[in-house]
Amino acid sequence: MKFKIITLALVTTLFSCKNEKADNDKLNVVTTTTMITDLVKNIGGEHINLKGLMGSGVDPHLYKASEGDVTKLVNADVIFYNGLHLEGKLVEVFEKMERQNKTQVPLAEFLDKSDLIGSEYFVSNYDPHVWFNIEYFKQFAKITASILAEKDPKNAAAYKLNEQRFLTELEALETKVTSTIATLPKEKRILVTAHDAFNYFGKQYNFEVVGLQGLSTATEAGVKDVQKLANFIIEKDIKAVFIESSVPKRTIEALQASVKAKNHEVEIGGTLYSDALGTSGTKEGTYTGMFKYNVNTIVNALK
């Protein structure tokens, strides 16, 4: 509660100050998650000043805005974020921005609600991890290009060209991912991870997805949860379970120990990127690189 009061007071104070336009006269664009930052970078390119709030390994469910973050948001011309309550602890800051007529784009909330997976864990009542369906990410690219063109008409043609290039890249990704997954027999497509970030992935590629902590990392897994999942792993003879880069590995290690205590073995198949991309400057630091890495890791471990 104390943090909430401080943050809202800070937002109010900063809004009374003049919005500082960049010297180069480019659009000031702020993004939240690393996936969205990579998306907007691909579409905006050199024509925007882009600042992402979250870095590699950061959990958006638990992320709180710093004073520096609020300053970036206040000075932004456009704010792109996931929405569907993924960035739960930033919601009140976004609401304050909305009252000040800031251009905010909650990308996931543009999707057809009938296509979304329901969730009682989020205020939106939907699972927000939509970026694991590449088709949805294509829609994000189109929305982003449209918003940037509207805010910056002189560079509209460049945004459209970047959109087309990125869509081609996403189509190639989709082809590669589908081909790789096809090598894994359907009966082996059971994905056990730290939390349920992969339901859209599972729906698209016929995986049964089980997360130890449920959909939100804000909830802790209890002993009964671990025992229940350990029994499930033994029953299904699952070969590997997976750590997530943005979630502490202790829960999966506890699960592995529980399986071993029942005279069964399960390997840790590797670390998957769920709520954040890999380190900036690496292949896994891009959306397409992250997706390929995850799929290769999953398929190789479960084979």
C-alpha positions as CSV (number, residue, x, y, z in Angstrom):
1,M,0.0,0.0,0.0
2,K,2.9,2.4,0.8
3,F,4.4,1.8,-2.6
4,K,1.1,2.5,-4.3
5,I,0.7,5.8,-2.6
6,I,4.3,6.9,-3.5
7,T,3.9,5.8,-7.1
8,L,0.6,7.6,-7.7
9,A,2.0,10.7,-6.0
10,L,5.0,10.6,-8.2
11,V,2.9,10.2,-11.3
12,T,0.8,13.2,-10.3
13,T,3.9,15.3,-9.7
14,L,5.5,14.4,-13.0
15,F,2.4,15.1,-15.0
16,S,2.5,18.7,-13.7
17,C,5.8,19.0,-15.5
18,K,6.3,19.7,-19.2
19,N,6.7,16.6,-21.4
20,E,10.2,16.7,-22.6
21,K,10.3,16.1,-26.4
22,A,13.5,14.5,-27.7
23,D,15.9,16.8,-29.5
24,N,15.8,14.6,-32.6
25,D,12.0,15.2,-33.0
26,K,11.3,11.4,-33.2
27,L,8.4,9.8,-31.5
28,N,9.1,8.8,-27.9
29,V,7.9,5.3,-27.5
30,V,7.9,3.3,-24.2
31,T,7.2,-0.5,-24.0
32,T,6.9,-2.8,-21.0
33,T,7.9,-6.5,-21.7
34,T,10.9,-7.5,-23.7
35,M,8.7,-9.3,-26.3
36,I,6.8,-6.0,-27.0
37,T,10.1,-4.0,-27.0
38,D,11.4,-6.3,-29.7
39,L,8.2,-6.1,-31.7
40,V,8.1,-2.3,-31.6
41,K,11.9,-2.1,-32.4
42,N,11.2,-4.2,-35.5
43,I,8.4,-1.9,-36.7
44,G,9.6,1.5,-35.6
45,G,13.3,1.0,-36.4
46,E,15.4,4.2,-36.6
47,H,12.3,6.4,-36.8
48,I,11.5,6.3,-33.1
49,N,13.2,6.7,-29.7
50,L,12.4,3.4,-28.0
51,K,12.7,2.7,-24.2
52,G,11.8,-0.6,-22.8
53,L,11.0,-0.8,-19.0
54,M,11.7,-4.5,-18.4
55,G,14.9,-6.4,-19.1
56,S,15.9,-10.0,-19.6
57,G,14.7,-12.3,-16.8
58,V,12.2,-9.8,-15.4
59,D,8.8,-11.1,-14.3
60,P,6.1,-8.8,-15.6
61,H,3.6,-10.2,-13.1
62,L,5.6,-8.7,-10.2
63,Y,7.2,-5.7,-11.9
64,K,6.8,-2.3,-10.1
65,A,7.5,1.0,-11.7
66,S,10.6,2.9,-10.5
67,E,10.8,6.7,-10.4
68,G,12.8,6.5,-13.7
69,D,10.1,4.3,-15.3
70,V,7.4,6.8,-14.4
71,T,9.5,9.6,-15.9
72,K,9.8,7.6,-19.2
73,L,6.1,7.0,-19.3
74,V,5.3,10.6,-18.7
75,N,7.6,11.7,-21.5
76,A,6.3,9.1,-23.9
77,D,4.2,9.9,-27.0
78,V,3.0,6.3,-27.2
79,I,3.0,3.5,-24.6
80,F,2.8,-0.1,-25.9
81,Y,2.1,-2.8,-23.3
82,N,0.6,-6.3,-23.2
83,G,-2.5,-5.7,-21.2
84,L,-5.0,-8.4,-19.9
85,H,-3.5,-7.6,-16.5
86,L,-0.1,-9.1,-17.3
87,E,1.6,-6.1,-15.9
88,G,-0.6,-6.2,-12.8
89,K,1.4,-3.9,-10.6
90,L,1.5,-1.2,-13.3
91,V,-2.3,-1.0,-13.8
92,E,-2.8,2.1,-11.6
93,V,0.0,3.9,-13.3
94,F,-1.6,3.2,-16.7
95,E,-5.0,4.4,-15.4
96,K,-3.4,7.6,-14.3
97,M,-1.8,8.0,-17.7
98,E,-5.2,7.4,-19.4
99,R,-6.8,10.2,-17.4
100,Q,-4.0,12.5,-18.8
101,N,-4.9,11.5,-22.4
102,K,-1.7,9.5,-23.0
103,T,-1.8,7.3,-26.1
104,Q,-1.7,3.8,-24.6
105,V,-1.8,0.6,-26.6
106,P,-2.7,-2.6,-24.6
107,L,-2.0,-4.9,-27.6
108,A,-3.6,-8.1,-26.3
109,E,-6.8,-6.3,-25.7
110,F,-7.3,-5.8,-29.4
111,L,-7.6,-9.5,-29.9
112,D,-10.9,-11.2,-30.4
113,K,-12.0,-12.2,-26.9
114,S,-13.6,-15.4,-28.2
115,D,-10.2,-16.7,-29.1
116,L,-8.6,-16.1,-25.7
117,I,-8.1,-18.7,-23.0
118,G,-10.1,-17.9,-19.8
119,S,-8.4,-17.4,-16.5
120,E,-9.7,-16.7,-13.0
121,Y,-6.2,-15.6,-11.9
122,F,-6.4,-12.3,-13.7
123,V,-8.8,-9.4,-13.4
124,S,-9.2,-9.4,-17.1
125,N,-10.5,-13.0,-16.8
126,Y,-8.1,-14.1,-19.6
127,D,-4.7,-15.7,-19.8
128,P,-2.4,-12.8,-20.9
129,H,0.5,-15.0,-22.3
130,V,-0.8,-14.5,-25.9
131,W,2.6,-14.0,-27.5
132,F,3.1,-17.8,-27.6
133,N,0.6,-17.8,-30.5
134,I,2.6,-16.5,-33.5
135,E,-0.7,-15.5,-35.3
136,Y,-1.5,-13.1,-32.4
137,F,2.0,-11.6,-32.6
138,K,1.4,-11.0,-36.3
139,Q,-1.7,-9.0,-35.3
140,F,0.4,-7.1,-32.8
141,A,2.8,-6.1,-35.7
142,K,-0.1,-4.8,-37.8
143,I,-1.6,-2.8,-34.9
144,T,1.8,-1.4,-34.0
145,A,2.5,-0.2,-37.5
146,S,-0.9,1.4,-37.7
147,I,-0.6,3.3,-34.4
148,L,2.9,4.5,-35.3
149,A,1.8,5.7,-38.7
150,E,-1.1,7.5,-37.2
151,K,1.1,9.3,-34.7
152,D,3.9,9.9,-37.2
153,P,2.4,10.2,-40.7
154,K,5.7,11.3,-42.4
155,N,7.2,7.9,-41.7
156,A,4.0,5.9,-42.4
157,A,5.5,4.2,-45.5
158,A,8.6,3.1,-43.5
159,Y,6.4,1.6,-40.7
160,K,4.4,-0.3,-43.4
161,L,7.5,-1.6,-45.0
162,N,8.9,-2.8,-41.6
163,E,5.6,-4.4,-40.9
164,Q,5.7,-6.4,-44.1
165,R,9.3,-7.5,-43.5
166,F,8.6,-8.6,-39.9
167,L,5.4,-10.5,-41.0
168,T,7.5,-12.4,-43.5
169,E,10.0,-13.2,-40.7
170,L,7.1,-14.4,-38.5
171,E,5.7,-16.6,-41.3
172,A,9.1,-18.2,-41.7
173,L,9.3,-18.8,-37.9
174,E,5.9,-20.4,-38.0
175,T,7.0,-22.8,-40.7
176,K,10.2,-23.8,-38.9
177,V,8.4,-24.3,-35.5
178,T,5.7,-26.5,-37.0
179,S,8.3,-28.6,-38.8
180,T,10.4,-29.1,-35.6
181,I,7.4,-30.0,-33.4
182,A,6.2,-32.5,-36.0
183,T,9.2,-34.6,-35.1
184,L,7.9,-35.1,-31.6
185,P,5.2,-37.8,-31.3
186,K,1.9,-36.5,-30.0
187,E,1.9,-38.8,-27.0
188,K,5.1,-37.1,-25.8
189,R,3.7,-33.6,-26.0
190,I,3.3,-32.9,-22.3
191,L,4.9,-29.7,-21.2
192,V,5.6,-29.3,-17.4
193,T,7.0,-25.9,-16.4
194,A,7.2,-23.5,-13.4
195,H,4.0,-21.7,-14.3
196,D,1.3,-21.9,-16.9
197,A,2.7,-19.4,-19.4
198,F,2.5,-21.8,-22.4
199,N,-1.2,-22.5,-22.8
200,Y,-1.5,-20.6,-26.1
201,F,1.5,-22.5,-27.3
202,G,-0.1,-25.8,-26.2
203,K,-3.4,-25.0,-27.9
204,Q,-1.6,-24.1,-31.1
205,Y,0.7,-27.1,-31.3
206,N,-1.3,-29.8,-29.4
207,F,0.7,-29.9,-26.2
208,E,-0.8,-30.7,-22.8
209,V,0.5,-27.9,-20.6
210,V,0.9,-28.1,-16.8
211,G,2.3,-25.3,-14.7
212,L,3.3,-25.8,-11.1
213,Q,2.3,-22.3,-10.0
214,G,-0.7,-21.8,-12.2
215,L,-1.0,-18.8,-14.5
216,S,0.4,-16.1,-12.3
217,T,3.8,-16.2,-10.6
218,A,2.3,-14.2,-7.8
219,T,0.9,-17.4,-6.4
220,E,3.2,-19.9,-4.7
221,A,3.0,-23.6,-5.2
222,G,2.3,-25.6,-2.1
223,V,3.4,-29.0,-1.0
224,K,0.2,-30.6,-2.2
225,D,0.7,-29.0,-5.6
226,V,4.2,-30.5,-5.9
227,Q,3.0,-34.0,-4.8
228,K,0.1,-34.0,-7.2
229,L,2.3,-33.0,-10.1
230,A,5.0,-35.5,-9.2
231,N,2.3,-38.3,-9.3
232,F,1.2,-37.0,-12.7
233,I,4.8,-37.1,-14.1
234,I,5.2,-40.7,-12.9
235,E,1.8,-41.7,-14.3
236,K,2.5,-40.2,-17.7
237,D,6.2,-41.3,-17.7
238,I,7.3,-37.7,-18.6
239,K,11.0,-37.6,-19.3
240,A,11.7,-33.9,-18.6
241,V,10.4,-30.8,-16.9
242,F,11.5,-27.2,-17.5
243,I,12.7,-24.2,-15.6
244,E,11.7,-20.7,-16.7
245,S,14.1,-17.8,-17.0
246,S,11.9,-15.3,-15.2
247,V,10.7,-17.7,-12.4
248,P,13.0,-19.0,-9.5
249,K,14.1,-22.5,-10.3
250,R,13.6,-23.8,-6.7
251,T,10.0,-24.9,-7.5
252,I,11.0,-27.2,-10.3
253,E,13.9,-28.5,-8.3
254,A,11.5,-29.4,-5.5
255,L,9.3,-31.1,-8.1
256,Q,12.2,-33.1,-9.4
257,A,13.2,-34.1,-5.8
258,S,9.6,-35.2,-5.1
259,V,9.6,-37.4,-8.2
260,K,12.9,-38.9,-7.1
261,A,11.6,-39.6,-3.6
262,K,8.9,-41.8,-5.3
263,N,11.7,-43.9,-6.9
264,H,11.3,-42.3,-10.3
265,E,13.5,-40.0,-12.4
266,V,12.7,-36.9,-14.3
267,E,15.3,-34.7,-15.9
268,I,15.3,-30.9,-16.0
269,G,15.1,-30.4,-19.7
270,G,16.5,-26.9,-19.8
271,T,15.5,-23.3,-19.2
272,L,12.6,-21.8,-21.3
273,Y,12.0,-18.2,-21.9
274,S,8.4,-17.5,-20.8
275,D,7.6,-14.0,-19.6
276,A,10.8,-12.4,-20.9
277,L,13.3,-12.8,-23.7
278,G,16.9,-13.7,-23.3
279,T,19.9,-11.3,-22.9
280,S,19.9,-8.4,-25.3
281,G,22.3,-8.9,-28.2
282,T,21.8,-12.7,-28.3
283,K,19.5,-14.8,-30.6
284,E,17.3,-15.5,-27.6
285,G,17.0,-11.8,-27.0
286,T,14.7,-11.6,-30.0
287,Y,11.1,-12.9,-30.3
288,T,11.9,-15.2,-33.2
289,G,15.2,-16.4,-31.6
290,M,13.4,-17.1,-28.3
291,F,10.7,-19.0,-30.0
292,K,13.1,-21.3,-31.9
293,Y,15.2,-21.8,-28.8
294,N,12.2,-22.8,-26.7
295,V,10.9,-25.2,-29.3
296,N,14.2,-26.9,-29.9
297,T,14.8,-27.2,-26.1
298,I,11.3,-28.7,-25.6
299,V,11.5,-31.2,-28.5
300,N,15.0,-32.4,-27.8
301,A,14.3,-33.0,-24.1
302,L,11.0,-34.8,-24.5
303,K,12.2,-37.0,-27.3
